[in-house]
Amino acid sequence: MKHVIEVRNLCKEYKSLQAVKDLSFEVREGEILGLLGPNGSGKTTTINCILSLLSFSGGSIRIFGQEMSPDAYHIKREIGVVFQEVAIFDELNVVDNIDYFCGLYIRDKKIRKQYIDDAIRLTGLENYRKFYPKQLSGGLLRRLNIACGIAHKPKVIFLDEPTVAVDPQSRNNILDGIKTLRDQGATIIYTTHYMEEVEILCDRIIILDKGQVLASGTADDLKTLADIEEKVTAKVAGLDAGHLDGIRALNNVDEAAYHQDTLVVKYKTGKNNLADFIDYLKKEDIHYDQIYSERPTLNDVFLKLTGKELRD
Amino acid sequence: MFVHHFKYSVITLFKNKMLIFWVYAFPIILGTLFQMAFSNVEHSEKFHAFDIAIVESDTVQNNEIYREAFRSLSDEQSDHHLFNIQYVTEDTAKELLDNQEIAGYVVLTDPVNVIVNSSGAEETVLKYAVEEIAQQEAMIHTLINADMQGAFEAEQSHRNPEEIYQQAMALIQDDTVNIEDVSGEHLSYIVIEFYTLIAMACLYGGILGMVSINNSLANMSNQGKRISVSPAPKAKLILSSVLASYVAQLIGLFILFVYIVLVLKVDFGNHLPFIMLLTLAGSLAGLSLGILVATGMKANENSKTGILISVTMCGCFLSGMMGVSMKYIIDTHLPVLNKINPASMITDGFYALYYYDTPDRYYQDLISLFVFSGLLILLSIVSLRRQQYDCI
């Protein structure tokens, strides 16, 4: 598959802090690539380097097979960016904001008008066309932020944590919009620290920490790195050490931990693990409020690779 | 793209309430305060001739120096019209003074007596005028004596004393200190203050330029980040922003001029077109200064604003806006500073309209301002070209 973006051995320092270390990856045409990592892992710095906003000390960046630079206007014309911060003018209403940013790419007024309508429809802002930013909620502002970044129908879109501090309704709207953009043929680079989002959206995921790639692949590929197959979580009050040892001795149990009335049991393999676990609780007359089973998450992968939670 | 960016830059500038206040409202408020403060000063400084009396006597009839002096000072057609004089008896003069119909009266004795009832401005002027006349009389007598002595020594004793006296009178009249306004025009204190206000309004336009450019800089605003990753060339963005800020500022200056001339009734004489032309150049210089500070300095917006205002104020101070003597000091000791100080170029251009017979100095200042602006804008464009940041 054709590579739209190629990053090779990228290095970036902020004074004494090495923000990105020898980072290499590529983005394939038409895919959604997720850059997943905790705050400070180098996701935004990497994107800003790719966009030629930040200078970097080593490595190379090629987009559409050509070297990216601040005055590579023919490349920039095909790129759309949705920054983490809301980047709009308070003095302009919704339509004017989109028109202004779209107009930096599209000269033809008729085409622009059509594109603006499409962007407004995609982000669900039809009822807010003449609203000024101060009249919009946080979620609607985020949607406007996205509309301004993608209205010119770019081939490559960078979405840098677009759902931070967004209500569930707006988040769903944003995620649906991103899927639509992918279906329309855009290549998307999506950064977030919400693992659920990358699992839903991304074709491939790169897990970053301290400016380095920890792992990459599809969500299923990555989950194998967690080295577990099932995780059972139960709310249990007053579990004693003897019972915890009993649980650890059950079939297939790899690890059992009890903290603040929450019992987490991880299984490497096996079937009927949940049924066996409930049988044990009943047999030992241990009362529980909730109990659920899940496949390992990307957080488990991150925990396995770094020894810390993704959101630490 | 140029027109598109220009259009939205104008809209955003006009919707920025803070800018509207500083660029549009503030100079008008300041102008109003100037008018309130200084128009009274000017009115109070205007002198009106006042009534006095001279006690009739033979001395008055015979002393041609006093007679001529009082005639001149009471001539209504003269620029030196100080007194409205009545020639009366001493009793009548006393009565007039008691009734406060005159400021005082003069009795030509030796020495001359000036009688007044109080110590106001008019009484002081009367005393001062009479003392001056007495000194002139003494000087004439000295000159006559010296001339007669000279004639005697030159064996020209046949000269007519009357002739000598007439020559002395002519001499003393020629010798009168003649303060002449070489331009034939009056540059009043309040007009100077309004020139200062206009110059300040020109330079304050730098804030407009700075805000407009900051909106396009990735390290200054989130919108700037988005604009920086767009395919819009930096030179076009800057020139478009400059034009937008310039239009916004010129509208502000036009409103200021309309207000000053039509509402505050400040009289700029027949120089108004030249003043407006210089204002066009001055405001461009102010803008370009703001743009250079915005593009050339790595600091946050508040720091840049502080730097710009400091540079502007410093320039105004050195150009003599806050005390004319400073301009003279800089001209004497560091003239090059006034050549590169836009505030100095603006004020110098204004004053040149009044103090020079030819417009050469005015045009020199005008051209200097345009060259200054062009250089600063060029520097800004070069500094932004291919710019990447170490940190955003």
Interface residues (C-beta under 8 A of the other chain):
Chain A: Y14 N48 L51 S52 L53 L54 S55 S69 P70 D71 Y73 H74 K76 R77 I79 V81 F83 E85 V86 A87 I88 F89 E91 L92 D96 Y100 F101 G103 L104 Y105 R107 C148 G149
Chain B: M1 H4 H5 Y8 I11 T12 K15 N16 N215 A218 S221 N222 Q223 K225 R226 I227 S228 V229 S230 P231 A232 P233 R385 R386 Q387 Q388 Y389 D390 C391 I392
